[in-house]
Amino acid sequence: MYIAGVSVRRVEDITEALWGSKVSPVTISALKKKARVHIED
């Protein structure tokens, strides 16, 4: 979602709606970095 242009705040809202808890901005950023490596290859 983040790579597609969805804001960190919106990702927090979506994870809360789906799983009942928010994912922290730090976690979202860390996951984004990991995903970006795979996408840029």
N, C-alpha and C positions, 0 to 999 in steps of 0.2 A: 504494500500500500504506500509506504513512504516513497519508494523509488518512482511510483506512478504519480507522485505529486501531492499525496495526501499529507496534511500537516501532522506533526507529532501530536498535537492536541486532539486532532480527529482520530488518530490511531489509538490514543488512550480511550476515547469515547467508544470506539468500535470494539476494542478488547473488553471493555467493561460490559457492553451489551451482549457480546458473545459468551464470555466466560464468567461474568459476574465480578471481575476485578480488573483494575487498570494495570497496565504495564508501564513502568516508569520511563521517563524520557531518556534516562541513561541506558536502559535496556533497549529501547527502540533504536537509539543511535548505535549501540554495539551490534545489534542485529543488522542494521542498515549497512554497516561497514563490512560485515561478513558476506552479506548478499551481493554487495557491489563488486567484490573480488570475483565472484562467480559469474556475474553478468558481464563484466568487462573482459573476461578471458576470451 
